[in-house]
Amino acid sequence: MHFKTILMTIPTKQSLLQFMQQVNRPLSLKELMRQMLIPKEEREVFKRLIKDLVQEGEVIKIRGERYGLPLKMNLVVGELSCHPNGFGFVAPEEGGEDIFINPRNMKGAMHKDKVVVRSEGRSKGNGKREGRILRILERAHKTIVGRFEKGKGFDVVIPSEKRILQEIIIPAKDAKNVEEGKIVEAEIIRWPGERTAPLGRIVAVLGEPDDPDVEIEVIVKKYELSHRFPHNVILEAKEISQEVAEHDILGRVDLRERTTFTIDGETAKDFDDAVSIEKLDHGYRLRVSIADVAHYVRDGNNLDKEAHKRGTSVYFPDRCIPMLPEALSNGICSLNPHVDRLTVTAEMDFDHQGNVTHSKFYESVIKSCERLTYTKVRDIFANPLSPPFGDRFQICPQGQGGLMERYSHIMEDLKTMQELCLKLRQKRGEMGSIDFDLPEPQIIIDIEGRVEDIVKSERNIAHQMIEEFMLAANQAVATYVTKKRLPFLYRVHEEPDAESMHEFKEFIRNFGCNPLFPPFGDRFQICPQGQGGLKKLSPKVLQNVLSEAEGKPEEKLINHILLRSMKQARYSEKNIGHFGLAFEYYTHFTSPIRRYPDLIVHRILKKIIKGRYSEKDKEAWGKSLPEIAAHTSNRERNAMEAEREIVDLKKAQFMKDKVGEVYNGIISGVTSFGLFVELEEYFVEGLAHVGNMKDDYYIFMEKEHSLIGERTKKRYRIGDRVRVMVANVDLERRQIDMALEGEKKGKGKKK
C-alpha cells in the first residue's frame, strides 16, 4: 500500500500516524510533506497538524528536526508523579508499568507535568523500569501556592505541595510589601530547567499558615479547583426555567402517579436518583429514575464546556464545589420532592432470585413524594439479631419518633426494596464482587464551621439499598449499549498484576499459620515459583480472603493492603470489564449532576432510545470518547486527592487543641518506624514513632508484623489496646504524633 496514491490533500491525524507507523525511520518535515504529496497550498495546515501531534505527545521531535513515533524510538509519554525525596515515576498514557526517574534525570520537570521519557532498562536492585526525561510536553502548574520566605538578594516561595520539588525564586524588588511567613500564590514566569530554578511573581497573599480558612484555600488552589463559575456559564444557567413546562413532558413516560422517592445523606442538596418498586407474581419491577441533566446541558454549550473542564463535583466536610451551577445542581435538575422533574428511567424486572429478566430505558417525568435520608430509613427499620439473608430488617413496631405513621404510605415499598436489596447483595457476593470494609470518617461541623466531632461513618440498610439499585442500573445500561456495538464510555477496573498479588500473598503469610491464604487450596491457587505467580485469580478469591479476615485484629490492615495492591478504577472507551465488582459490563449512569461521564452516557443512551443515533454520531463519539475518558479519570483522581487532604487537615485542626491529652487507642498498623494508633473516642489515627519509645530498643519483626523490645521482650501487634498521649500536631504536614503511655487502664482523660 503506497500513501502516494491516496493522499493528495491534507491527511487526518489518524492517516498521518498510520503512515509514520509504516516508515522505518524518523523523517524531517520536508520528507514527510514530499512522501505524503502535500500540495503547497496545504503545507501550513500540515505544519499545524504536526505541531498539534507533538503537543499531544503522539509524535516526538528529535535532533535534526526529525519526527517519529514514541514507541518506535523506545520513548514513553506520560504524567510525572514526584516524591518529596526527589525521585519520581512516570505513568505511561498507554498503560503498563510505571518508569522510575532518578533525581538527576528529571530535566527540570515538575510534579504532574506531561513528559517524554526514554526507557533505559531495569534496575539491578529491584528490577523496576528506569528512564530519563527527554522533553516536557505540557506544564501542569501555572501558579504555585506556598510559604513566602525572604532571602539575600531574592526571596522564595516554598510550595505547600511537597511533591513540587523546586522552590520558586521571587526577585526581592517584586515582593517588598509581602510579610515573611505568609501563604501566597505565585505565578511562574520562567519554568525550571535542568540547572535553573523557576522564577515567579506574587499574584495573591492568602494569609497566615495556621488560619483554618487559609489552609482550605491552599488545598483548593493546589488542586486547581474552581470556586466560581465564569460569567457566561452563570448567565446560561439563569436562562433555564426552574419549572418543568408542558412541552418538556411531551413524548415522555409519565411516572408522576407512581410512588417514587429519593434516599440521600442528611446534608445532600443535589438529588440525582429516585427509586420506585413493584412486587410482581414473577418477582420485582424496579425503576431507577435519574435526573435528565442532558436535557438542560446541551453538547457544546457553555455549561457543557465548564462541566467537562471540572469533570466532577468535589465534596468537602463543610462545602461542595459543584460541577454545575446551583440553579441546576440544587434546582431544576435536582429531584426535589413534590415538584415535576425530567428524568431518564432504567426499568428492570427481577425474578425471585434477583436475576434480571428484562430491562428497558426511556425518558420520563416524575414527582418524588418524599425526600428520605439514610438515617430516617435506618430508624424506620429495626435491626433484630437474625440470619444474615433472611427477614433481617423488620419494620420498627413502635415507629421511632412517629416515623411509622409519618411514612405509612411507603412502608410496603421500603420492605419490598429491602427484600430485593438483600437478594441482589447475596447474588453479587456469590459472583465474587469485592466489598471492602473501610469505614470513612464523618466530620461533624458546628454552626460556626468548626469541627465538633469526628466519628466513624455508618453504612446501614438504606445505603445498601441505594448502592445495589444504582449498581443494577449502571450494569443494565452498559449491557444494553454494548449489545448495540456502538462507541461507549465504560467504568473499568483491571485485574491486579501478578507481582502485586504475590506481595499481598506474602504479606498475609506474615500473620503466621492461618487459613487466610492456603498455598494450594481451591480458593487461591499459586503456581510453582517462576511460572507467573498466580495460576488463577478471580474477584471471589479476594472476597473470600476479606471474609476470612472479618472480625480479626488485622481486618482493617488487610483491607487497606489489598486495596493498595489493586489498580484504580477509571473511565475508558474500551470495555475490559470491572474486576472488583465482577461485572462484564459496567458504566456510570446514575449521577449526571456531579459526574461528567454520566452526562455523556445519558447523551448516548438518549440518542439510542429516541432512534436518533446516526453514523455521524458514531464517528464523533469514536473520536471524542478517548479524550473524555482520560480527562475525567484524571479529574476524578485530582478530586479524590483534594478530598482526602481536606479530611486529613480537618483531623489535624480538630486535634490541635488536644495536645497533652491521653486517650485509649487500638494499634491499626505496625511499621519499622513506629505504630499507627486509632483512637477509640474519635475516628482519628496518629503515629507513635519508634524513636519516642524510650524504654527499650524495638525491633521490627516483619513476618509477625510487630515491634518487639530487645531487652524487655515487650511486643506491640495490630489490634493491641494502648494508651497514648497526643504529643504534637503539625497542620502543614497534616500529621498527628502520639506517645505511648502504657497499657489501657480506663477512659481517655487529660494528662
N, C-alpha and C positions, 0 to 999 in steps of 0.2 A: 504493500500500500504506500503510495507516494503522495505526500501532502501537497506537492507542487500541482497535482492535477485537481485538487479540491479547493485549496484556499487561495482564492483570487482577491478576496476582500479581507477586512479586519476579522481575525478569529475571535472566538469566545474564550473565556478563561479556561474552560474545560478542554477545548480543542488545542489550545496552546500548551497546556500541561501534558496532554496526551502526546503531542509532537515531541516535547522535551524528554518524555519518558522513553521515546524510541531512539533518540540520538545517543551516541556513546561518549560524548564529552560535553563540557560546558561550552557555550557559544557566546560570542560578542553580540551586541545589539545589531550591528550591521549584518553579521552572519545569520542571525535569526530572521531579520527582515528579508534578506536575499533568498534564503532557503524556503521561506513561507510565502514568497511572492507578494509582499505587502506593497500596494501601489503607493506612489509618492504622496498623493493627497491624503492617505490614511496613516502615514508614518507617525505623526504627532499623537494620534489616538492610540496607536500601537505602543508608543513610548509610555503613555499614561497607564496603559494596561499592564505593562511590565512593572512600572513603578508601584501600582496597586498590589500586584502579586508579591513584590519584595516586601512591602509594608506588612502584608498579611502573613509573611513567612513561608508562603507556598513556593517561592523562588528565592534563591540566595545569590547575591552579587559577591564575586570573589575577586582576587587580584587579577589585573589585566583587563578590568571592566568586562568580565565574562559572567554569564548567568547559568545556573544549574539547579537541579532539584536537590533538596537537603538529603533525602535518603540515599541518593546515588553518590553523594560525597561524604557519606558516613556522618552526616550532620543531623542534629535534632533540634526542633523548635518546641519551646515550652515555657512554662512560668517558673521563675526562680523563687524558692522559699528559703530565706536566710535563717540562720540560727544565731542567737546572741553571741556565741563563741567565735563567730567569724566565718564559718563554712556555710554551705548551702546545698540544696538539692533542686534539680530541675525536673519537673513532671512533664513528660512528653505529651504534646497535644494529641498524638495518635494513640496514646495509651502505652502501657508497658512499664517496665521497671524504671524508677527514678535514677537520675545520674548525680552522683556526688561531685560537688565543686569545692576544691581546696581554696582556702582564703587567697592564695597568691594567683589563682586563676579566675578571679571574679571580674576583672577588667572594668571596674567602676560600676557594675550593675548593682541595683538596689532591690530590696525585698519586693516581690510581686511583679518585677519587670518581665516583659516577654523577651526572650533571648534565643540566640542561635548557639548551640553547643556542639563541639566536636567530641564524640565519644572516643576515649583513649584507653580502652581496655578495662581490666578489672583489678581491684586492689589485691595485693598479695596477702594482706592481713585478713580481710573479711569477705573477699570475693565480690564486693559490690562494684557496680559500674562507676567509673570515674570519667570526668570530662573537663573541658576548658571552654569558657565562654568566649566566642569569637565576635559576636555583634549583639547590640541591644536594639531590638526591633521597635519596642514600644515601652515608654516610661509609664509606670503605674501611678506615680505621685507628682502632682503639680505643686502641692503645698505640703508642709510638714508641721505637725503640732509638737511642741516640746518646751523644755525649761530654758529660759534665757540666762546666759552667764556672760559676764564681762571678762575681757582678757586684755593683753597688752597689744595695742595696735588694731586689734579686731575683736569682735565678740562672737559667740557661738550659740546655736540652738541645739540642745541635746534632745533628740527625738524621744517622745513618750513611748513609741513603739520600739521595743528593744531589738526587734529584728531588722530595723533600719540601722545599719552599722555605721553610717557616716554622720558625723556632726556637721551642721550647716554653718558655714562661716558668714558672719554678718559684718560688713565694714562698720567700724566704730562711728563714723560720721552719719550713718543711716539709722543709728539706734540711740541717739543722745537722750531721748526722753523715756526710754524703757528702763524700768527698775529691774535690777538683778533678782533672779529667782522667780519672776513672773512666768506664767504659762502663756506662750504666744503661738501665733500661726505665722509661718514664714513661707513665702513663695520662692521656689527655686528658679534662679535666673541663669545659673550655669550648672550643668549636670556634672557629677563626679566622673573623673577619668581614671585611668589605671594608676596614676601617681598624683592626681589632684583631687582636692576636696570640693564638695559642692558649695556654690555661693548662693546666698539668698537675701531677701529683704523682708522686714517685718510688715505684715499686712493687717494684723489684729493682735491686740493684747487681751487675753481671755480672763486673766485674774490670778488669784493665789492658788498654789498647787493643792492646798488642803481644803479648798472650798468644794463641798459636795457637788454643787451645780457646775462648777468649772470642770470637775473630774468627768461628769457625764458629757459635757460639751467636748472634751478632749476625745472621748470614745466615739462620739457622733462624727466628728471631723476626721478622726483617724481612719474610720471605715467608710468615709465619703458618703454618709447618709444625708439625704436632703430633708431638712426641716420643713421647708416651704415649697409650695408649687409655683412654677412660673406663671406670670400674669395671664398669658394666653390660655393656659390649662384651666385656671380658675374661671376665666370668662366662659370657656366652653362648657364647664360643669354647671355654671349658673344658668345657662340657656336650656338645660334639661329640666323638664317639668317634674315636680315632686309627686305628681299624681298619675296613675295609670289611666290613659284615655281609652275610650271605647274602640277607636280604630287600632289601638295597640293589641287589643284582645282578639280581633278578627283572625280566624283560622287556627286559634289555639284550643287545646282541650281544656274545658272549664272544670277545675277541681275545687272551686270555692265552696261547694256544699259538702265536700268530704272533710272528715276530721283530720286536720293537719296541724302539726305544731313543731316548734324548734326546741332543742335542748342544747344549751351552751354554758360557758363559765359565768360566774357571778358578774364579772366586770365587762363581759363582751358587749360590744355595740354593733359589730358588723356580723349579721347572721346570714351565712352563705346557704345553709341547708335546712330543709324541713322534711319531716317524715310522716308517713301515713301507712296504715296497715289494715288488712282484712284477713279474717280466718276463713279459708275455703274448705270444701269437702276433701280436696286432694292436698291441702297444705296451707300455704300462706301467699298473700299478694302484698308485696312491699313496694311503696312508691317513695323514691328519694328525689325530691324536687330541689333543684339548685338555682340560685339567682341567675337570671339571664343577663349577665353583665354585657355580653356581646351585642345585645340589642341597643345599648347606650354607648358603648365604647367601640366605635367603628374602626375597621382596619385603616391605619394611616393617619387618623386624626390626631390632634394634639394630646388628647387624653391617652390614646394608644401609645404614642411615642414616649410619653413620660412614664407610663406603666411598664413599657419594655425596658426603659433605662433603669428603673428601680428594681424590676424583676419580682419583688416580693415585699410584703409588709414586714416591718421589724417590730417585735414586741418587747418592751422593757417593763419592769415591775410597776412603774408609775406612769407610763405613757406608751403611745404607739406611733410609729412613723409609717403611715399607710401608703399603700401602692396607688390608691385612688383618692381624690379629694373627698372630704367628709360628706358633701352633698350626694355623692354616690355610695361611698362605703358605709355610712351610717344612715343614709337617706333612701333614695328611690331603689337602690339595689339590695338593701338590707331587708330580709324577710321579717319585718316587724309585725306584731300581732294586730289583727282586726283591720288590716288595710289590704287592698288588692296589690299583688306583686306578680311580675312576669318571671317565669321560671322555665327551665328545661328539666323534664322529668325522666328518670330511669325507672321503668316499671318492671318488676321482676317477680315471677312466680317460683315458689319453692315447694318441694314435696315435704313430707313429714320428717324426712331425714336431713333436710337442709340443702338438698341438691337443687340447683337452678334448672327448672324445666322449660322456661320461656322468658324472654325479655324483649322489651321494645322501648323506644325513645321518642319523645315528642315535645314540642313547645307547649307550654301550659300557662294557666293563670291560677294562683292560689290565694287563699285568705287564711293565714295562720290564726288558729283560735286561741293559742296560748304561747307565751314565752317562758318555757321551763328552764330551770338551771340544774346542774348536776346534783347539787346539794338538796334541792327540793325533791328530785326524783329519789335520791337516797333516803330522804326522810319519809317519803310515801311508802317505800319498800322497807319492810322489816327483814332482818337477816338472821333467822334462827339457824342453829347448827343442824345441818342435814347433808346428805350425799352431794358431791360436787356438781353433778349434772342432772339432778332430779329437780323437784319443785323447790328450788333453793331459796328464792326470794319471794316471801309471802307479802301480801298487802297488809300493812300495819293495821291491826284490828281497832286500835284506839284512834288512828288517823292523827298522828302527832301534830299538835297545833292547829287542828281543824282542817288539815290537808285532805283527809278523806272526803269531807263534804265539799271543800273548795274545788277539788278535781274529780268529782264523782263521774262527770261526763266523759272522762278519758281513761278511767280506771281499767276497763276491759282492754283498751288499746295498749296500755302500758304492760299489762300482764301478757298479752299476746306478743308484744315486742320482746319482752324478757325471754319468753319461751323460744322464739325464733333465734334470738341472740345466742342463747346457750347452745343451741344446735349448730349454728354457724361456727361458734368458737370451738366446739368439740370437733367438728369436721376439719377445721383449719389445723387444729392440733394433730389430728390423725395424718394429715398431709405432711406435717413436719414444719409448719410455719413457726419461726423462731420468735418467742416473746421474751424480751429482755426485762428483767425485774429491776429496773433502775429508777427509783423514785426521784422526782425532781424537787428542788427546794421551792416552797411557796413563800414569797416575801410579802409580809403584811405591811402596808403603808398607812400611816395615820393621816388625819385631815390636813396636817401641815407638810406632808410629803416626806416625813422621816420614817425610817424603818422601825416598826413597832415590834415585829417578831419574825423569826424565820422557822418555818415548820416543814415537815415532810408532806408533799402534796398527796392528796388522796386520789385513788383510782377505784371508783365504785362501779356498780352495775350500769349506771347511766352512761359513764364513759365507755364501758364495754359495748353497750347497745349502739351508740353512735359510731364507734370505731368499726364494729362489724358491718353495719349498714353502709358506711362510706367505702369500706374495702370492697364490699359486694358490688356497689355501683361502679366504682373505678374499674374493677375487673370485667364487669359486663360490657362497659363501653369499649374497653381495649379489645375484647374478644370480637365484638360486633364490627368495629372498624377494620381490624386486622383481616377478617374474612373477606372484606371488600378489596383487599390488595392495593390500598391507597397509601400515599405518604402520611405518616402519623407521628405524633410525639409521645414516646413511651417514658415511663418511670422504670428504670432498670437497676438491677443490683447484681454485680458479677460475683461469681464464685470466688472465695478466698484462694490465694495461691498456696501451693503445696508447702513452701517454706514457712509461711506464717502459721499454717496448721500444724506443721511439725513442731514449731516452737511452742504453740499452745499445748500440744500433747505433752511435751517435755515439762512445761510449766505445771500442768495438773499432776504429773507424777511426783512433783516436788512435795506434794502433800502426803506422801507416804503410800503405803499399800491401801488403796481404796478402790471401790468399784466404779469410779467416775469414768475411767478410761481404760478398760481392759484391752491389752495389746492386740489380741487376735479374736475378739468376740464378734458376734453378729452385728453389734451396734456400731462398732468402729473398727474397721479392718485396716491394718497397717501393712504396707508392702515391706518385704525384706529390704534392708538398707541398700541404697544405691539404685532403687527402682522407682524413683519419683515420689517416695513418701507415702501418700495415701492411695490405697487401692480403690476405695470407693468413698465418696463424700456426698452426703445429702443433707438438706436442712434438718431433717428428722434426727440425724445423728447428733447434731449440735444441740437441738432442743432437748434430747434425752440427757445430754451432759448437764444442761442447766437444771433439768428436773431433778437429777441426782444430787445436785448441789443445794437444792432448795431447803431452807431452814438451817443450813450449816454455817458456821462462823465465816467460812471462806466464800459464801454465796455471792456477796457483793463484788468481791475482788475478781472472782471467776467471770461474772457477768461483764465487768469492765475490761478484763484482758481479752475475752472473746470478742467484744465489740471493737476493740482496737485492732484485733487480728483480721477483721473483715474489712472489705472495701466499702467505700461510701456510696450510697445510692445516688443516682444522678438522672438527668434527662438525656434522652438520645432519640434520634430518628431511626435507629436500628434496634429491633427487638431482640434482646438476648435473655429475656425473662427476668424475674425478680427472685433471686436465690433466697433471701431472708424470709420472704412471705411464701415461698414455694409455689409461686404463680407463674404460669407460662406467659400470660398476657396481663399487663398492668399499666395503668396510666394515672394521671391526676386530673379529675373532672369536677371534684366537689367543692373547690374553694376559689372560684374565679375573682372574688373581691380582693383576695390577698395574695394570689399566686398567678403570675403571668402565663405559665404553661397551661393552667386550667382554662384560661381565656382562649388560648389557641385551640385547645381540644374542643371547646364549645363551638368555635367558628367552623372547624372541620366537620363536627357532628351535625350542626345545624344545616350546613350545605347538603350533606348526605340525606338527612331525613326530609328535607324540603325538595329533593330531586334537582338541586341546582349545581351539583358538583360537575365541573367541566374538565376537559383536557387541559385548558389554560390554568385552572386551579391546581391540577395535578402537577404541572410543570412548575408553577410558582411555589407551591409548598415543598416540592422536592429540592428547590434551591435554597429556600429560607429556613427550613427546619434545622439543619445542622448548626447554623449560627445561633438560632434561638435556643437550642438545647445547650450549647456550650456557654452562652451568656447567662442564661437563667440558672444553670448549675453553679456558675461562679458567684452570682449574686446571692444564691441560697447559702453557699459556704461563708460568704462575707457576713451575711446577716446572722448566721449561727455563731460565728466568732464574736461578733459585737454583742449579741445577747448573752453569751457565756461570760464575756468580760464585765458587762454591767452587773451580772449576778455576783461575780467574784468581788467587784467593787462594793456592792451593797452589803455583802457579808463582812468585808473588812471595815466599812463605815459603822456597821452595827456593833462590831466587837471592839471598836476603838476605845470606848469609854469603859470597857470591861477588863482592861489590863490590870493584872494583880488578883483577879477573881479566880476561884478554884471551882472546877466542875468535875462531875463524873463523865467518863467517856469510854468508848469502845475502840480498840485498835482496828482500823479498817484497812491498813496496808503496812507492810514491813519492807524496808529497803536497806541498802548498805549504809545510807546516810541518816537513817532515823525511822521514826514511827509516825504514821498518819493516824490521827485520833479524831473520831467523830463524837461530838458532844451529845449527851443524852437529852439535855434540856433544850438545845437548839439544833437545827439541822445544819450544822456548821462543822467544817473539818479544818484542822490545823496540823502543823508539823512539829513534832518533838525531835529536835536534831540530836544525833548521836553524840555530837561534841558537847552537849549540855548534860549528858548522862554521866555525872561525875563520880558515882560510887564504884565504878569499875571500867575496865576496857571491854567494849562489847563487840563481838564478832558476828558477822552476818552469815548465817547458815542458809545458803540459797535453797538447797533441797528441802529443808524443813520450813523454809520461809519464816525464819525467826531470828531474833537477836539474842545471843547468849553471853552472859558475863563470864570473862575469862577466869576470874577468881571466885566469884560468888556462885557461879553457875545459874544465876537468875535468868529466866527465859521470858521473852516477850513474843507472843504469837498473835496472829489475826484472831479477833473475837475476844481476846482478854479484856477484862474491865480494868481501867486505871483511873487515877485522879490526876488531873492536870491543871496547871495554872496558866492563864493567858499571859505570856511573857512579853510579847511585843506584837504590834500590828503595823505593817508597812503598807500604807494606802497606795503608794506609787507602784509597788510590786504586787499589790493585791494579795499579800501574804500574811498569814496568822501564825505566829510562832508560839509554841507551847513548851512547858517544862513539866516533867513528871513529878508528881507529889506523892507517889507510893500507891498502895493498893486502895481499891474502893472501900470507903468506910461509911458513906452516907450521902445525903443530898449535897449538891453543889452550894457553896456559900463563899462569902468574901473571906479572903485570907486575913 
